[in-house]
Amino acid sequence: MLNISKNRCVGCGICESDCPNGAVVVDTGKGIAVIDEDRCINYGVCLRNCPQNAIMDIEQELLFAIGTDDHKNIKQGDNAGMSKFFQLWKYSNGQMSFI
């Protein structure tokens, strides 16, 4: 599964013009590229040609620690180490699940 980093993408459009299946489009309102997962065939030319290294191929499982002070609401702006509690989430095969 290809993922575009909102922090790295500058909306240059190289990935959009290089995609053979038209699965990548630059959202002018957000200023970043967006992948249509239904059209994406994981050809990878966008990943290889991105000058910002904003596109990643996520195939393995990833674990996320999300900070919270009340066990319900995500604490924004801080990392998990600055929160009273944290939740562990696992990303695998395009799905997020609470651990």
A tleap script that builds the chain and sets N, CA, C and O, in Angstrom:
source leaprc.protein.ff14SB
mol = sequence {
  NMET LEU ASN ILE SER LYS ASN ARG CYS VAL
  GLY CYS GLY ILE CYS GLU SER ASP CYS PRO
  ASN GLY ALA VAL VAL VAL ASP THR GLY LYS
  GLY ILE ALA VAL ILE ASP GLU ASP ARG CYS
  ILE ASN TYR GLY VAL CYS LEU ARG ASN CYS
  PRO GLN ASN ALA ILE MET ASP ILE GLU GLN
  GLU LEU LEU PHE ALA ILE GLY THR ASP ASP
  HIE LYS ASN ILE LYS GLN GLY ASP ASN ALA
  GLY MET SER LYS PHE PHE GLN LEU TRP LYS
  TYR SER ASN GLY GLN MET SER PHE CILE
}
set mol.1.N position { 0.844 -1.169 0.000 }
set mol.1.CA position { 0.000 0.000 0.000 }
set mol.1.C position { 0.894 1.239 0.000 }
set mol.1.O position { 1.786 1.372 0.837 }
set mol.2.N position { 0.648 2.128 -0.932 }
set mol.2.CA position { 1.427 3.357 -1.001 }
set mol.2.C position { 0.783 4.426 -0.123 }
set mol.2.O position { -0.441 4.539 -0.056 }
set mol.3.N position { 1.621 5.200 0.543 }
set mol.3.CA position { 1.153 6.254 1.435 }
set mol.3.C position { 1.952 7.523 1.155 }
set mol.3.O position { 3.169 7.475 0.977 }
set mol.4.N position { 1.253 8.662 1.117 }
set mol.4.CA position { 1.914 9.945 0.892 }
set mol.4.C position { 1.959 10.714 2.201 }
set mol.4.O position { 0.925 10.939 2.828 }
set mol.5.N position { 3.152 11.118 2.613 }
set mol.5.CA position { 3.337 11.881 3.845 }
set mol.5.C position { 2.856 13.313 3.642 }
set mol.5.O position { 3.332 14.017 2.752 }
set mol.6.N position { 1.916 13.734 4.470 }
set mol.6.CA position { 1.403 15.102 4.402 }
set mol.6.C position { 2.467 16.105 4.830 }
set mol.6.O position { 2.399 17.276 4.457 }
set mol.7.N position { 3.438 15.663 5.602 }
set mol.7.CA position { 4.498 16.549 6.070 }
set mol.7.C position { 5.594 16.756 5.023 }
set mol.7.O position { 6.264 17.788 5.023 }
set mol.8.N position { 5.774 15.787 4.142 }
set mol.8.CA position { 6.846 15.888 3.146 }
set mol.8.C position { 6.377 16.350 1.773 }
set mol.8.O position { 7.127 17.004 1.048 }
set mol.9.N position { 5.140 16.014 1.410 }
set mol.9.CA position { 4.638 16.337 0.075 }
set mol.9.C position { 4.494 17.851 -0.087 }
set mol.9.O position { 3.946 18.533 0.779 }
set mol.10.N position { 5.001 18.365 -1.220 }
set mol.10.CA position { 4.902 19.801 -1.517 }
set mol.10.C position { 3.938 20.070 -2.672 }
set mol.10.O position { 3.792 21.216 -3.099 }
set mol.11.N position { 3.281 19.030 -3.179 }
set mol.11.CA position { 2.304 19.196 -4.250 }
set mol.11.C position { 2.895 19.555 -5.593 }
set mol.11.O position { 2.263 20.265 -6.376 }
set mol.12.N position { 4.103 19.075 -5.879 }
set mol.12.CA position { 4.780 19.435 -7.131 }
set mol.12.C position { 4.121 18.810 -8.362 }
set mol.12.O position { 4.250 19.347 -9.463 }
set mol.13.N position { 3.423 17.692 -8.199 }
set mol.13.CA position { 2.704 17.063 -9.302 }
set mol.13.C position { 3.488 16.066 -10.119 }
set mol.13.O position { 2.954 15.518 -11.083 }
set mol.14.N position { 4.741 15.807 -9.770 }
set mol.14.CA position { 5.542 14.837 -10.518 }
set mol.14.C position { 4.898 13.459 -10.457 }
set mol.14.O position { 4.823 12.761 -11.468 }
set mol.15.N position { 4.436 13.067 -9.280 }
set mol.15.CA position { 3.806 11.761 -9.120 }
set mol.15.C position { 2.521 11.660 -9.947 }
set mol.15.O position { 2.216 10.605 -10.503 }
set mol.16.N position { 1.782 12.749 -10.021 }
set mol.16.CA position { 0.538 12.773 -10.795 }
set mol.16.C position { 0.824 12.572 -12.282 }
set mol.16.O position { 0.136 11.804 -12.953 }
set mol.17.N position { 1.826 13.254 -12.784 }
set mol.17.CA position { 2.135 13.136 -14.214 }
set mol.17.C position { 2.813 11.811 -14.554 }
set mol.17.O position { 2.707 11.342 -15.688 }
set mol.18.N position { 3.508 11.199 -13.591 }
set mol.18.CA position { 4.209 9.942 -13.842 }
set mol.18.C position { 3.338 8.693 -13.697 }
set mol.18.O position { 3.685 7.639 -14.231 }
set mol.19.N position { 2.227 8.790 -12.995 }
set mol.19.CA position { 1.404 7.606 -12.702 }
set mol.19.C position { 0.761 7.077 -13.978 }
set mol.19.O position { 0.002 7.800 -14.624 }
set mol.20.N position { 1.047 5.824 -14.358 }
set mol.20.CA position { 0.502 5.281 -15.605 }
set mol.20.C position { -0.995 4.983 -15.529 }
set mol.20.O position { -1.642 4.804 -16.561 }
set mol.21.N position { -1.544 4.930 -14.327 }
set mol.21.CA position { -2.947 4.564 -14.168 }
set mol.21.C position { -3.818 5.734 -13.711 }
set mol.21.O position { -5.018 5.564 -13.494 }
set mol.22.N position { -3.220 6.923 -13.564 }
set mol.22.CA position { -3.976 8.092 -13.133 }
set mol.22.C position { -4.497 7.987 -11.711 }
set mol.22.O position { -5.537 8.560 -11.387 }
set mol.23.N position { -3.782 7.258 -10.857 }
set mol.23.CA position { -4.238 7.031 -9.487 }
set mol.23.C position { -3.797 8.128 -8.526 }
set mol.23.O position { -4.285 8.188 -7.397 }
set mol.24.N position { -2.883 8.995 -8.954 }
set mol.24.CA position { -2.392 10.058 -8.077 }
set mol.24.C position { -2.862 11.401 -8.614 }
set mol.24.O position { -2.706 11.702 -9.798 }
set mol.25.N position { -3.440 12.205 -7.727 }
set mol.25.CA position { -3.941 13.525 -8.093 }
set mol.25.C position { -3.506 14.508 -7.016 }
set mol.25.O position { -3.584 14.203 -5.826 }
set mol.26.N position { -3.049 15.686 -7.431 }
set mol.26.CA position { -2.705 16.727 -6.468 }
set mol.26.C position { -3.984 17.461 -6.093 }
set mol.26.O position { -4.660 18.036 -6.946 }
set mol.27.N position { -4.302 17.431 -4.805 }
set mol.27.CA position { -5.463 18.148 -4.277 }
set mol.27.C position { -5.036 19.597 -4.088 }
set mol.27.O position { -4.298 19.911 -3.154 }
set mol.28.N position { -5.492 20.476 -4.964 }
set mol.28.CA position { -5.055 21.874 -4.923 }
set mol.28.C position { -5.525 22.587 -3.666 }
set mol.28.O position { -4.881 23.537 -3.220 }
set mol.29.N position { -6.632 22.148 -3.089 }
set mol.29.CA position { -7.117 22.748 -1.849 }
set mol.29.C position { -6.209 22.454 -0.672 }
set mol.29.O position { -5.996 23.307 0.190 }
set mol.30.N position { -5.670 21.234 -0.640 }
set mol.30.CA position { -4.783 20.819 0.455 }
set mol.30.C position { -3.314 21.044 0.109 }
set mol.30.O position { -2.470 21.142 1.000 }
set mol.31.N position { -3.014 21.126 -1.175 }
set mol.31.CA position { -1.637 21.327 -1.607 }
set mol.31.C position { -0.774 20.090 -1.533 }
set mol.31.O position { 0.453 20.188 -1.502 }
set mol.32.N position { -1.406 18.916 -1.504 }
set mol.32.CA position { -0.649 17.660 -1.452 }
set mol.32.C position { -1.262 16.650 -2.417 }
set mol.32.O position { -2.408 16.791 -2.845 }
set mol.33.N position { -0.483 15.639 -2.747 }
set mol.33.CA position { -0.958 14.564 -3.618 }
set mol.33.C position { -1.787 13.571 -2.813 }
set mol.33.O position { -1.558 13.362 -1.621 }
set mol.34.N position { -2.749 12.969 -3.490 }
set mol.34.CA position { -3.632 11.975 -2.884 }
set mol.34.C position { -3.685 10.771 -3.814 }
set mol.34.O position { -3.758 10.925 -5.033 }
set mol.35.N position { -3.647 9.573 -3.240 }
set mol.35.CA position { -3.690 8.343 -4.033 }
set mol.35.C position { -5.092 7.751 -3.983 }
set mol.35.O position { -5.663 7.572 -2.907 }
set mol.36.N position { -5.640 7.452 -5.153 }
set mol.36.CA position { -6.914 6.737 -5.251 }
set mol.36.C position { -6.575 5.249 -5.180 }
set mol.36.O position { -6.095 4.667 -6.152 }
set mol.37.N position { -6.828 4.645 -4.029 }
set mol.37.CA position { -6.434 3.253 -3.808 }
set mol.37.C position { -7.147 2.280 -4.739 }
set mol.37.O position { -6.627 1.199 -5.015 }
set mol.38.N position { -8.333 2.650 -5.227 }
set mol.38.CA position { -9.052 1.781 -6.146 }
set mol.38.C position { -8.384 1.731 -7.519 }
set mol.38.O position { -8.503 0.735 -8.233 }
set mol.39.N position { -7.693 2.786 -7.883 }
set mol.39.CA position { -7.019 2.843 -9.190 }
set mol.39.C position { -5.543 2.456 -9.105 }
set mol.39.O position { -4.944 2.086 -10.115 }
set mol.40.N position { -4.954 2.536 -7.917 }
set mol.40.CA position { -3.516 2.281 -7.751 }
set mol.40.C position { -3.199 0.804 -7.972 }
set mol.40.O position { -3.844 -0.080 -7.408 }
set mol.41.N position { -2.186 0.559 -8.811 }
set mol.41.CA position { -1.747 -0.809 -9.095 }
set mol.41.C position { -0.371 -1.089 -8.473 }
set mol.41.O position { 0.260 -2.099 -8.786 }
set mol.42.N position { 0.089 -0.192 -7.595 }
set mol.42.CA position { 1.393 -0.325 -6.927 }
set mol.42.C position { 2.542 -0.481 -7.912 }
set mol.42.O position { 3.476 -1.248 -7.675 }
set mol.43.N position { 2.468 0.241 -9.000 }
set mol.43.CA position { 3.542 0.212 -9.988 }
set mol.43.C position { 4.821 0.808 -9.415 }
set mol.43.O position { 5.915 0.331 -9.715 }
set mol.44.N position { 4.695 1.849 -8.590 }
set mol.44.CA position { 5.824 2.391 -7.854 }
set mol.44.C position { 6.611 3.499 -8.521 }
set mol.44.O position { 7.593 3.974 -7.953 }
set mol.45.N position { 6.209 3.929 -9.719 }
set mol.45.CA position { 6.966 4.991 -10.383 }
set mol.45.C position { 6.866 6.292 -9.582 }
set mol.45.O position { 7.817 7.075 -9.559 }
set mol.46.N position { 5.736 6.530 -8.933 }
set mol.46.CA position { 5.591 7.738 -8.110 }
set mol.46.C position { 6.550 7.684 -6.921 }
set mol.46.O position { 7.151 8.694 -6.554 }
set mol.47.N position { 6.685 6.520 -6.334 }
set mol.47.CA position { 7.582 6.331 -5.194 }
set mol.47.C position { 9.036 6.594 -5.596 }
set mol.47.O position { 9.775 7.258 -4.870 }
set mol.48.N position { 9.431 6.080 -6.732 }
set mol.48.CA position { 10.814 6.227 -7.192 }
set mol.48.C position { 11.136 7.654 -7.637 }
set mol.48.O position { 12.278 8.094 -7.503 }
set mol.49.N position { 10.149 8.384 -8.164 }
set mol.49.CA position { 10.422 9.692 -8.748 }
set mol.49.C position { 10.127 10.875 -7.831 }
set mol.49.O position { 10.375 12.017 -8.217 }
set mol.50.N position { 9.614 10.640 -6.650 }
set mol.50.CA position { 9.268 11.745 -5.747 }
set mol.50.C position { 10.540 12.414 -5.224 }
set mol.50.O position { 11.331 11.773 -4.533 }
set mol.51.N position { 10.750 13.703 -5.548 }
set mol.51.CA position { 11.972 14.379 -5.091 }
set mol.51.C position { 11.983 14.662 -3.588 }
set mol.51.O position { 13.041 14.941 -3.024 }
set mol.52.N position { 10.835 14.593 -2.940 }
set mol.52.CA position { 10.743 14.861 -1.508 }
set mol.52.C position { 10.750 13.581 -0.665 }
set mol.52.O position { 10.706 13.647 0.563 }
set mol.53.N position { 10.806 12.412 -1.328 }
set mol.53.CA position { 10.686 11.122 -0.638 }
set mol.53.C position { 9.444 11.091 0.247 }
set mol.53.O position { 9.478 10.598 1.375 }
set mol.54.N position { 8.341 11.630 -0.289 }
set mol.54.CA position { 7.096 11.726 0.463 }
set mol.54.C position { 6.227 10.482 0.321 }
set mol.54.O position { 5.252 10.325 1.056 }
set mol.55.N position { 6.566 9.598 -0.610 }
set mol.55.CA position { 5.742 8.410 -0.850 }
set mol.55.C position { 6.463 7.183 -0.322 }
set mol.55.O position { 7.634 6.950 -0.623 }
set mol.56.N position { 5.741 6.405 0.471 }
set mol.56.CA position { 6.306 5.197 1.066 }
set mol.56.C position { 5.423 4.006 0.734 }
set mol.56.O position { 4.210 4.150 0.582 }
set mol.57.N position { 6.022 2.844 0.622 }
set mol.57.CA position { 5.292 1.609 0.420 }
set mol.57.C position { 5.249 0.889 1.763 }
set mol.57.O position { 6.265 0.398 2.254 }
set mol.58.N position { 4.068 0.838 2.340 }
set mol.58.CA position { 3.916 0.231 3.662 }
set mol.58.C position { 3.391 -1.186 3.476 }
set mol.58.O position { 2.229 -1.388 3.124 }
set mol.59.N position { 4.252 -2.153 3.714 }
set mol.59.CA position { 3.864 -3.554 3.563 }
set mol.59.C position { 3.867 -4.298 4.890 }
set mol.59.O position { 3.127 -5.267 5.056 }
set mol.60.N position { 4.668 -3.870 5.811 }
set mol.60.CA position { 4.781 -4.580 7.069 }
set mol.60.C position { 3.805 -4.031 8.099 }
set mol.60.O position { 3.092 -3.062 7.838 }
set mol.61.N position { 3.779 -4.646 9.250 }
set mol.61.CA position { 2.967 -4.146 10.349 }
set mol.61.C position { 3.672 -2.973 11.011 }
set mol.61.O position { 4.893 -2.974 11.166 }
set mol.62.N position { 2.902 -1.990 11.391 }
set mol.62.CA position { 3.428 -0.842 12.111 }
set mol.62.C position { 2.669 -0.707 13.415 }
set mol.62.O position { 1.461 -0.938 13.463 }
set mol.63.N position { 3.376 -0.331 14.481 }
set mol.63.CA position { 2.738 -0.077 15.766 }
set mol.63.C position { 2.808 1.404 16.066 }
set mol.63.O position { 3.833 2.046 15.833 }
set mol.64.N position { 1.711 1.951 16.586 }
set mol.64.CA position { 1.625 3.365 16.936 }
set mol.64.C position { 1.264 3.498 18.404 }
set mol.64.O position { 0.383 2.797 18.899 }
set mol.65.N position { 1.942 4.394 19.096 }
set mol.65.CA position { 1.567 4.769 20.458 }
set mol.65.C position { 0.924 6.145 20.381 }
set mol.65.O position { 1.546 7.103 19.923 }
set mol.66.N position { -0.319 6.239 20.829 }
set mol.66.CA position { -1.065 7.488 20.762 }
set mol.66.C position { -1.329 7.961 22.181 }
set mol.66.O position { -1.920 7.236 22.981 }
set mol.67.N position { -0.890 9.180 22.496 }
set mol.67.CA position { -1.013 9.717 23.837 }
set mol.67.C position { -2.417 10.172 24.176 }
set mol.67.O position { -3.137 10.689 23.322 }
set mol.68.N position { -2.806 9.974 25.445 }
set mol.68.CA position { -4.103 10.410 25.950 }
set mol.68.C position { -3.978 10.702 27.444 }
set mol.68.O position { -3.199 10.059 28.147 }
set mol.69.N position { -4.741 11.662 27.917 }
set mol.69.CA position { -4.759 11.955 29.354 }
set mol.69.C position { -6.004 11.407 30.035 }
set mol.69.O position { -6.074 11.357 31.263 }
set mol.70.N position { -6.996 10.993 29.232 }
set mol.70.CA position { -8.257 10.528 29.821 }
set mol.70.C position { -8.728 9.177 29.276 }
set mol.70.O position { -9.887 8.813 29.474 }
set mol.71.N position { -7.875 8.442 28.608 }
set mol.71.CA position { -8.176 7.137 28.006 }
set mol.71.C position { -9.143 7.211 26.831 }
set mol.71.O position { -9.502 6.170 26.281 }
set mol.72.N position { -9.583 8.419 26.422 }
set mol.72.CA position { -10.547 8.546 25.323 }
set mol.72.C position { -10.049 9.451 24.210 }
set mol.72.O position { -10.066 9.070 23.039 }
set mol.73.N position { -9.612 10.631 24.567 }
set mol.73.CA position { -9.255 11.654 23.581 }
set mol.73.C position { -7.757 11.653 23.302 }
set mol.73.O position { -6.932 11.584 24.213 }
set mol.74.N position { -7.436 11.732 22.022 }
set mol.74.CA position { -6.033 11.795 21.614 }
set mol.74.C position { -5.476 13.149 22.019 }
set mol.74.O position { -6.098 14.185 21.783 }
set mol.75.N position { -4.311 13.132 22.623 }
set mol.75.CA position { -3.651 14.365 23.034 }
set mol.75.C position { -2.869 14.896 21.846 }
set mol.75.O position { -1.873 14.303 21.432 }
set mol.76.N position { -3.319 16.008 21.303 }
set mol.76.CA position { -2.694 16.564 20.111 }
set mol.76.C position { -1.534 17.477 20.486 }
set mol.76.O position { -1.566 18.155 21.513 }
set mol.77.N position { -0.520 17.485 19.648 }
set mol.77.CA position { 0.610 18.377 19.831 }
set mol.77.C position { 1.707 17.839 20.728 }
set mol.77.O position { 2.776 18.444 20.811 }
set mol.78.N position { 1.479 16.734 21.396 }
set mol.78.CA position { 2.495 16.127 22.259 }
set mol.78.C position { 2.777 14.718 21.771 }
set mol.78.O position { 1.977 14.129 21.043 }
set mol.79.N position { 3.913 14.186 22.175 }
set mol.79.CA position { 4.170 12.791 21.862 }
set mol.79.C position { 3.638 11.910 22.994 }
set mol.79.O position { 3.254 12.418 24.048 }
set mol.80.N position { 3.617 10.611 22.782 }
set mol.80.CA position { 3.033 9.691 23.764 }
set mol.80.C position { 3.753 9.764 25.105 }
set mol.80.O position { 3.136 9.522 26.143 }
set mol.81.N position { 5.026 10.086 25.109 }
set mol.81.CA position { 5.783 10.165 26.353 }
set mol.81.C position { 5.400 11.337 27.238 }
set mol.81.O position { 5.754 11.361 28.417 }
set mol.82.N position { 4.678 12.316 26.687 }
set mol.82.CA position { 4.259 13.476 27.462 }
set mol.82.C position { 2.819 13.349 27.964 }
set mol.82.O position { 2.275 14.299 28.528 }
set mol.83.N position { 2.203 12.191 27.764 }
set mol.83.CA position { 0.821 11.966 28.165 }
set mol.83.C position { 0.769 11.088 29.408 }
set mol.83.O position { 1.729 10.385 29.727 }
set mol.84.N position { -0.361 11.136 30.106 }
set mol.84.CA position { -0.550 10.287 31.288 }
set mol.84.C position { -0.652 8.818 30.891 }
set mol.84.O position { -0.129 7.939 31.575 }
set mol.85.N position { -1.336 8.567 29.771 }
set mol.85.CA position { -1.548 7.209 29.289 }
set mol.85.C position { -1.263 7.177 27.796 }
set mol.85.O position { -1.102 8.221 27.163 }
set mol.86.N position { -1.201 5.973 27.237 }
set mol.86.CA position { -1.103 5.855 25.792 }
set mol.86.C position { -1.834 4.611 25.338 }
set mol.86.O position { -2.012 3.656 26.094 }
set mol.87.N position { -2.250 4.644 24.088 }
set mol.87.CA position { -2.916 3.510 23.466 }
set mol.87.C position { -2.004 2.966 22.377 }
set mol.87.O position { -1.307 3.724 21.702 }
set mol.88.N position { -2.012 1.660 22.214 }
set mol.88.CA position { -1.244 1.037 21.138 }
set mol.88.C position { -2.190 0.620 20.031 }
set mol.88.O position { -3.204 -0.036 20.269 }
set mol.89.N position { -1.837 1.015 18.806 }
set mol.89.CA position { -2.603 0.658 17.622 }
set mol.89.C position { -1.674 -0.051 16.647 }
set mol.89.O position { -0.490 0.273 16.558 }
set mol.90.N position { -2.214 -1.014 15.921 }
set mol.90.CA position { -1.433 -1.764 14.935 }
set mol.90.C position { -2.017 -1.490 13.552 }
set mol.90.O position { -3.232 -1.534 13.359 }
set mol.91.N position { -1.129 -1.204 12.587 }
set mol.91.CA position { -1.512 -1.048 11.197 }
set mol.91.C position { -1.011 -2.263 10.441 }
set mol.91.O position { 0.176 -2.588 10.490 }
set mol.92.N position { -1.923 -2.942 9.736 }
set mol.92.CA position { -1.547 -4.108 8.952 }
set mol.92.C position { -2.579 -4.300 7.846 }
set mol.92.O position { -3.782 -4.239 8.102 }
set mol.93.N position { -2.125 -4.527 6.642 }
set mol.93.CA position { -2.997 -4.776 5.496 }
set mol.93.C position { -4.063 -3.695 5.313 }
set mol.93.O position { -5.213 -4.003 5.002 }
set mol.94.N position { -3.687 -2.443 5.501 }
set mol.94.CA position { -4.598 -1.334 5.287 }
set mol.94.C position { -5.594 -1.102 6.401 }
set mol.94.O position { -6.504 -0.287 6.251 }
set mol.95.N position { -5.443 -1.800 7.517 }
set mol.95.CA position { -6.389 -1.679 8.624 }
set mol.95.C position { -5.675 -1.247 9.911 }
set mol.95.O position { -4.554 -1.673 10.188 }
set mol.96.N position { -6.345 -0.399 10.683 }
set mol.96.CA position { -5.849 -0.016 12.008 }
set mol.96.C position { -6.665 -0.781 13.038 }
set mol.96.O position { -7.890 -0.855 12.932 }
set mol.97.N position { -5.998 -1.349 14.031 }
set mol.97.CA position { -6.715 -2.061 15.082 }
set mol.97.C position { -6.106 -1.718 16.436 }
set mol.97.O position { -4.889 -1.585 16.571 }
set mol.98.N position { -6.970 -1.580 17.432 }
set mol.98.CA position { -6.549 -1.286 18.801 }
set mol.98.C position { -5.993 -2.544 19.438 }
set mol.98.O position { -6.579 -3.621 19.326 }
set mol.99.N position { -4.857 -2.402 20.108 }
set mol.99.CA position { -4.243 -3.563 20.762 }
set mol.99.C position { -4.648 -3.612 22.215 }
set mol.99.O position { -4.235 -4.516 22.941 }
savepdb mol mol.pdb
quit
